[in-house]
Every structure is written in C-alpha cells, then in structure tokens.
Amino acid sequence: MSSGVKVNQACIEDFQKLKIGRKSKYIIYELSSDNTEIVVAKTNDSTDYDDFLADLPAGECRYAIYDFEYEKPGEGKRNKICFYSWSPDDAKVKQKMLYASSKDALRKALVGIAAEIQGTDFSEVAHDVILEKVTRV
C-alpha cells in the first residue's frame, strides 16, 4: 500500500553524489513537516559508523543510505550501499505506519542499492550485524 508521499528531487541528487561521486558517506531522509514528501534531513562524510548511528533518532522513524565499507579477506576493500528503514519500537504508531507505507516510493527512486536493512532498535543496525548481512549479499 502506498501513502501517496512524493520523493523530493534532492533525495535522488544527493544519492547520486554519494553513489557516483563519493561526496558523502551517508544520507538521512525524513518526511516533510506536512507529511507530503520525503526530504533530505542530513548528509555527512564522516567514516565513523557511530556518527551515523548517532544521527538516527531514538524515538522517530527515518530512512537512510549508508555507503558501507568493509574488508573481504584476500579480496581487499569492498563497498555496499545500504538502504535503512529505521522504525524504532517507541516511535508513534501513526508515524511508523506512514513511513512503512511510503518506503517503496523512496526505495524505487534510488537505483543501485545492494542491501536493505530494517531496524527497530540499535542492536539491529549495529556494525557487526550489518557487516554479516552485506558479506552474504
């Protein structure tokens, strides 16, 4: 089911800069204040995964793109672009439903995602958990 929420063009442009130009390490997306479109909340070029986690609010939903870099033994460094759907347990039910029904619009607009991560608490988006997931993809 779709919520009818639109994707702001800046969301796609910033994603292309991350994917092709490596201009940022991650992007946090949120719904606009009137809940009519998905907008860029923040971009960051910090390579510290903890900085990314700190930008995910504990009680509010968000979407995120993270350029996950890891070392594959014998094969060197690898990168996987991950799409995060962040919906913490203590977020408001209405917000969780709106984010869940709007996810596909953003997901389809961002071409080139290697892994999709669903997170309801920080243990589900911990570095080790994501590393295990992307090395299986």
ChimeraX commands (.cxc) that place a marker at each C-alpha (Angstrom):
marker #1 position 0.00,0.00,0.00 radius 0.5
marker #1 position 1.28,3.43,-0.93 radius 0.5
marker #1 position 0.76,6.57,1.13 radius 0.5
marker #1 position 0.96,8.97,-1.84 radius 0.5
marker #1 position 4.03,10.65,-0.35 radius 0.5
marker #1 position 6.35,12.02,-3.05 radius 0.5
marker #1 position 10.15,11.90,-3.17 radius 0.5
marker #1 position 11.86,15.30,-3.29 radius 0.5
marker #1 position 14.32,15.57,-6.20 radius 0.5
marker #1 position 17.15,16.47,-3.77 radius 0.5
marker #1 position 16.86,12.94,-2.33 radius 0.5
marker #1 position 17.82,11.43,-5.68 radius 0.5
marker #1 position 20.50,14.04,-6.41 radius 0.5
marker #1 position 22.23,13.52,-3.05 radius 0.5
marker #1 position 22.04,9.75,-3.54 radius 0.5
marker #1 position 23.77,10.07,-6.93 radius 0.5
marker #1 position 26.51,12.21,-5.36 radius 0.5
marker #1 position 27.07,9.52,-2.72 radius 0.5
marker #1 position 26.94,6.62,-5.19 radius 0.5
marker #1 position 28.97,8.05,-8.05 radius 0.5
marker #1 position 30.96,10.93,-6.63 radius 0.5
marker #1 position 31.53,9.53,-3.13 radius 0.5
marker #1 position 30.77,13.06,-1.87 radius 0.5
marker #1 position 29.20,11.80,1.35 radius 0.5
marker #1 position 29.22,8.66,3.46 radius 0.5
marker #1 position 25.57,8.65,4.45 radius 0.5
marker #1 position 22.24,10.39,3.96 radius 0.5
marker #1 position 19.37,10.59,6.44 radius 0.5
marker #1 position 15.88,11.10,4.96 radius 0.5
marker #1 position 12.70,12.16,6.74 radius 0.5
marker #1 position 9.13,13.08,5.92 radius 0.5
marker #1 position 8.45,16.80,5.48 radius 0.5
marker #1 position 6.57,18.57,8.27 radius 0.5
marker #1 position 3.29,18.28,6.34 radius 0.5
marker #1 position 3.95,14.58,5.52 radius 0.5
marker #1 position 3.63,15.12,1.75 radius 0.5
marker #1 position 7.18,14.32,0.64 radius 0.5
marker #1 position 10.40,12.63,1.62 radius 0.5
marker #1 position 13.23,15.14,2.05 radius 0.5
marker #1 position 16.93,15.07,2.91 radius 0.5
marker #1 position 17.41,15.65,6.63 radius 0.5
marker #1 position 21.20,15.37,6.65 radius 0.5
marker #1 position 24.22,14.28,4.66 radius 0.5
marker #1 position 27.56,13.53,6.26 radius 0.5
marker #1 position 31.01,12.47,5.09 radius 0.5
marker #1 position 32.13,11.00,8.43 radius 0.5
marker #1 position 33.52,7.48,8.05 radius 0.5
marker #1 position 32.74,6.68,11.70 radius 0.5
marker #1 position 29.75,4.31,11.81 radius 0.5
marker #1 position 28.94,5.55,15.33 radius 0.5
marker #1 position 28.35,9.05,13.90 radius 0.5
marker #1 position 25.77,7.54,11.56 radius 0.5
marker #1 position 24.03,5.72,14.41 radius 0.5
marker #1 position 24.01,8.92,16.48 radius 0.5
marker #1 position 22.05,10.61,13.66 radius 0.5
marker #1 position 19.27,8.03,13.86 radius 0.5
marker #1 position 16.78,9.45,16.40 radius 0.5
marker #1 position 15.78,7.06,19.18 radius 0.5
marker #1 position 12.05,7.79,19.07 radius 0.5
marker #1 position 11.41,8.76,15.44 radius 0.5
marker #1 position 11.36,6.97,12.10 radius 0.5
marker #1 position 13.82,7.76,9.31 radius 0.5
marker #1 position 15.19,6.33,6.09 radius 0.5
marker #1 position 18.91,6.31,5.46 radius 0.5
marker #1 position 21.53,5.41,2.89 radius 0.5
marker #1 position 24.94,4.33,4.13 radius 0.5
marker #1 position 27.98,3.56,1.98 radius 0.5
marker #1 position 29.17,0.57,3.99 radius 0.5
marker #1 position 32.88,-0.18,3.54 radius 0.5
marker #1 position 34.43,-3.42,4.70 radius 0.5
marker #1 position 37.45,-5.64,4.16 radius 0.5
marker #1 position 36.97,-9.01,2.47 radius 0.5
marker #1 position 39.88,-11.34,3.34 radius 0.5
marker #1 position 42.09,-11.87,0.31 radius 0.5
marker #1 position 39.97,-9.58,-1.86 radius 0.5
marker #1 position 40.56,-6.14,-0.34 radius 0.5
marker #1 position 38.15,-3.32,0.45 radius 0.5
marker #1 position 34.55,-3.51,-0.67 radius 0.5
marker #1 position 31.63,-1.08,-0.59 radius 0.5
marker #1 position 27.92,-1.82,-0.43 radius 0.5
marker #1 position 25.28,0.87,-0.50 radius 0.5
marker #1 position 22.72,0.02,2.17 radius 0.5
marker #1 position 19.17,1.31,2.50 radius 0.5
marker #1 position 17.96,1.60,6.09 radius 0.5
marker #1 position 14.36,1.74,7.15 radius 0.5
marker #1 position 14.59,2.97,10.75 radius 0.5
marker #1 position 11.39,2.48,12.72 radius 0.5
marker #1 position 12.16,2.32,16.46 radius 0.5
marker #1 position 9.77,0.50,18.75 radius 0.5
marker #1 position 8.98,3.66,20.73 radius 0.5
marker #1 position 8.08,5.80,17.69 radius 0.5
marker #1 position 4.45,6.88,17.37 radius 0.5
marker #1 position 2.25,4.29,15.65 radius 0.5
marker #1 position 0.93,6.77,13.08 radius 0.5
marker #1 position 4.48,7.77,12.13 radius 0.5
marker #1 position 5.55,4.12,11.82 radius 0.5
marker #1 position 2.61,3.38,9.54 radius 0.5
marker #1 position 3.27,6.43,7.36 radius 0.5
marker #1 position 6.97,5.58,7.00 radius 0.5
marker #1 position 6.18,1.93,6.22 radius 0.5
marker #1 position 3.67,2.86,3.52 radius 0.5
marker #1 position 5.99,5.50,1.99 radius 0.5
marker #1 position 9.18,3.42,1.86 radius 0.5
marker #1 position 8.65,1.98,-1.61 radius 0.5
marker #1 position 8.47,5.42,-3.23 radius 0.5
marker #1 position 11.98,6.25,-1.99 radius 0.5
marker #1 position 13.35,2.74,-2.45 radius 0.5
marker #1 position 12.30,2.65,-6.12 radius 0.5
marker #1 position 13.72,6.13,-6.78 radius 0.5
marker #1 position 17.19,5.14,-5.53 radius 0.5
marker #1 position 18.77,2.76,-8.04 radius 0.5
marker #1 position 21.89,0.84,-7.04 radius 0.5
marker #1 position 21.18,-0.31,-3.51 radius 0.5
marker #1 position 22.95,-3.53,-2.52 radius 0.5
marker #1 position 21.28,-4.32,0.80 radius 0.5
marker #1 position 18.15,-3.33,2.68 radius 0.5
marker #1 position 18.19,-3.11,6.45 radius 0.5
marker #1 position 15.14,-2.88,8.70 radius 0.5
marker #1 position 15.88,-1.53,12.17 radius 0.5
marker #1 position 13.62,-1.19,15.19 radius 0.5
marker #1 position 16.40,-0.76,17.75 radius 0.5
marker #1 position 20.12,-0.06,17.68 radius 0.5
marker #1 position 21.11,-3.71,18.12 radius 0.5
marker #1 position 19.58,-4.46,14.70 radius 0.5
marker #1 position 21.72,-1.83,12.98 radius 0.5
marker #1 position 24.97,-2.49,14.87 radius 0.5
marker #1 position 28.11,-2.56,12.72 radius 0.5
marker #1 position 28.70,-6.32,13.21 radius 0.5
marker #1 position 25.11,-7.16,12.22 radius 0.5
marker #1 position 25.32,-5.09,9.04 radius 0.5
marker #1 position 28.78,-6.47,8.21 radius 0.5
marker #1 position 27.38,-10.01,8.40 radius 0.5
marker #1 position 24.45,-9.04,6.18 radius 0.5
marker #1 position 26.48,-7.29,3.45 radius 0.5
marker #1 position 29.09,-10.04,3.23 radius 0.5
marker #1 position 26.30,-12.52,2.43 radius 0.5
marker #1 position 24.79,-10.33,-0.33 radius 0.5
marker link #1:1,2 radius 0.2
marker link #1:2,3 radius 0.2
marker link #1:3,4 radius 0.2
marker link #1:4,5 radius 0.2
marker link #1:5,6 radius 0.2
marker link #1:6,7 radius 0.2
marker link #1:7,8 radius 0.2
marker link #1:8,9 radius 0.2
marker link #1:9,10 radius 0.2
marker link #1:10,11 radius 0.2
marker link #1:11,12 radius 0.2
marker link #1:12,13 radius 0.2
marker link #1:13,14 radius 0.2
marker link #1:14,15 radius 0.2
marker link #1:15,16 radius 0.2
marker link #1:16,17 radius 0.2
marker link #1:17,18 radius 0.2
marker link #1:18,19 radius 0.2
marker link #1:19,20 radius 0.2
marker link #1:20,21 radius 0.2
marker link #1:21,22 radius 0.2
marker link #1:22,23 radius 0.2
marker link #1:23,24 radius 0.2
marker link #1:24,25 radius 0.2
marker link #1:25,26 radius 0.2
marker link #1:26,27 radius 0.2
marker link #1:27,28 radius 0.2
marker link #1:28,29 radius 0.2
marker link #1:29,30 radius 0.2
marker link #1:30,31 radius 0.2
marker link #1:31,32 radius 0.2
marker link #1:32,33 radius 0.2
marker link #1:33,34 radius 0.2
marker link #1:34,35 radius 0.2
marker link #1:35,36 radius 0.2
marker link #1:36,37 radius 0.2
marker link #1:37,38 radius 0.2
marker link #1:38,39 radius 0.2
marker link #1:39,40 radius 0.2
marker link #1:40,41 radius 0.2
marker link #1:41,42 radius 0.2
marker link #1:42,43 radius 0.2
marker link #1:43,44 radius 0.2
marker link #1:44,45 radius 0.2
marker link #1:45,46 radius 0.2
marker link #1:46,47 radius 0.2
marker link #1:47,48 radius 0.2
marker link #1:48,49 radius 0.2
marker link #1:49,50 radius 0.2
marker link #1:50,51 radius 0.2
marker link #1:51,52 radius 0.2
marker link #1:52,53 radius 0.2
marker link #1:53,54 radius 0.2
marker link #1:54,55 radius 0.2
marker link #1:55,56 radius 0.2
marker link #1:56,57 radius 0.2
marker link #1:57,58 radius 0.2
marker link #1:58,59 radius 0.2
marker link #1:59,60 radius 0.2
marker link #1:60,61 radius 0.2
marker link #1:61,62 radius 0.2
marker link #1:62,63 radius 0.2
marker link #1:63,64 radius 0.2
marker link #1:64,65 radius 0.2
marker link #1:65,66 radius 0.2
marker link #1:66,67 radius 0.2
marker link #1:67,68 radius 0.2
marker link #1:68,69 radius 0.2
marker link #1:69,70 radius 0.2
marker link #1:70,71 radius 0.2
marker link #1:71,72 radius 0.2
marker link #1:72,73 radius 0.2
marker link #1:73,74 radius 0.2
marker link #1:74,75 radius 0.2
marker link #1:75,76 radius 0.2
marker link #1:76,77 radius 0.2
marker link #1:77,78 radius 0.2
marker link #1:78,79 radius 0.2
marker link #1:79,80 radius 0.2
marker link #1:80,81 radius 0.2
marker link #1:81,82 radius 0.2
marker link #1:82,83 radius 0.2
marker link #1:83,84 radius 0.2
marker link #1:84,85 radius 0.2
marker link #1:85,86 radius 0.2
marker link #1:86,87 radius 0.2
marker link #1:87,88 radius 0.2
marker link #1:88,89 radius 0.2
marker link #1:89,90 radius 0.2
marker link #1:90,91 radius 0.2
marker link #1:91,92 radius 0.2
marker link #1:92,93 radius 0.2
marker link #1:93,94 radius 0.2
marker link #1:94,95 radius 0.2
marker link #1:95,96 radius 0.2
marker link #1:96,97 radius 0.2
marker link #1:97,98 radius 0.2
marker link #1:98,99 radius 0.2
marker link #1:99,100 radius 0.2
marker link #1:100,101 radius 0.2
marker link #1:101,102 radius 0.2
marker link #1:102,103 radius 0.2
marker link #1:103,104 radius 0.2
marker link #1:104,105 radius 0.2
marker link #1:105,106 radius 0.2
marker link #1:106,107 radius 0.2
marker link #1:107,108 radius 0.2
marker link #1:108,109 radius 0.2
marker link #1:109,110 radius 0.2
marker link #1:110,111 radius 0.2
marker link #1:111,112 radius 0.2
marker link #1:112,113 radius 0.2
marker link #1:113,114 radius 0.2
marker link #1:114,115 radius 0.2
marker link #1:115,116 radius 0.2
marker link #1:116,117 radius 0.2
marker link #1:117,118 radius 0.2
marker link #1:118,119 radius 0.2
marker link #1:119,120 radius 0.2
marker link #1:120,121 radius 0.2
marker link #1:121,122 radius 0.2
marker link #1:122,123 radius 0.2
marker link #1:123,124 radius 0.2
marker link #1:124,125 radius 0.2
marker link #1:125,126 radius 0.2
marker link #1:126,127 radius 0.2
marker link #1:127,128 radius 0.2
marker link #1:128,129 radius 0.2
marker link #1:129,130 radius 0.2
marker link #1:130,131 radius 0.2
marker link #1:131,132 radius 0.2
marker link #1:132,133 radius 0.2
marker link #1:133,134 radius 0.2
marker link #1:134,135 radius 0.2
marker link #1:135,136 radius 0.2
marker link #1:136,137 radius 0.2
view
